[in-house]
Amino acid sequence: MSQAATTATPTTPPVLDRLFGLSKSGSTVRTEFVAGLTTFLTMVYIVFVNPQILSNAGMDKGAVREHGFFGPSMRPAEWTETPK
């Protein structure tokens, strides 16, 4: 009787983990997805609801929308970790 040789193949991490080093930083794809969704929903609120509220207080709706969109959306681009 011969025993089949079993070879242990090293497991390769998922693509997103390899690109962003998620497991190295103690995160998971699910955590990052939920964080991204939360950020997106917050931005939607800021861009569409905040100008309406502030225009009722007498501020220019277009100026508030423009500031609400361009201010917060440019800052994370400077801080984010891009793929290696």
N, C-alpha and C positions, 0 to 999 in steps of 0.2 A: 504494500500500500504506500502510495506517495501522498504527501501532504502538499496542497497547493500553497505556493509561496504568497504570503500576503505582504503587500507593500503599502506602507502608509504614505498617502500622498498629502503633502501639505495643503491646507485649505487656503485659498486666496480670499482676501477680504472683498466685499462687494465694491462695485465701481465707485460709488459715492464715498465710501470709506477710504479708498485709495486716493481719490482726488483731494478730499478735504481733511483727511486724517481725523475722522470723527471718533473712532475708538481710542485713539491716542489722547484726545482731549476729553474723554469720558462722556461722550454724547452718543446718540443713536440717530438713525435716519428719521424715526418717528418724532423724536424730540425736536429735531431741526425743522421738520415739516409743520408741526404745531406752532413753533415759534414764527415761522414764515407766514403762516396763515393769520396768526394774531397780528403781526406787523401789517399785513395787507389790509385786514379789516380796520385797524386803527387808522391807516392812511386814508381809506375810503371815508371814514367818519370825518377826518380832518379836512379833506378836500371838498366834500359835499355838504356836510351838516354845519360845520363851524362857520363858514361864510354866511349862511342864512341866519344863524344866531347873532353873529356880530353885526350884520347889516341891520338887524332890528334895533341894535344899539346905536345906529347912526354911522357906522363905518362903511366905506365903499366896498361893495360886494366883490367886484372884480379884483381889487387890490388884495383883499383878504384871501381870496381863492388862490391868486397867483403866489402870494407869500406862503400859504399853507401847502401848496404843491411843491414849489421849487426849494424852499428852505429844508424841510425834512427829507426830501427825496435825494438831495445831493450829499448830505452829510454821511449816511451809511455807506455810500459808494467809496468814501475815503477811508472808512474804518474796516470794511469787510475783508475777510481772508479769501483771496482768490485761489483757484486751483493751482497746484504746483506743476 
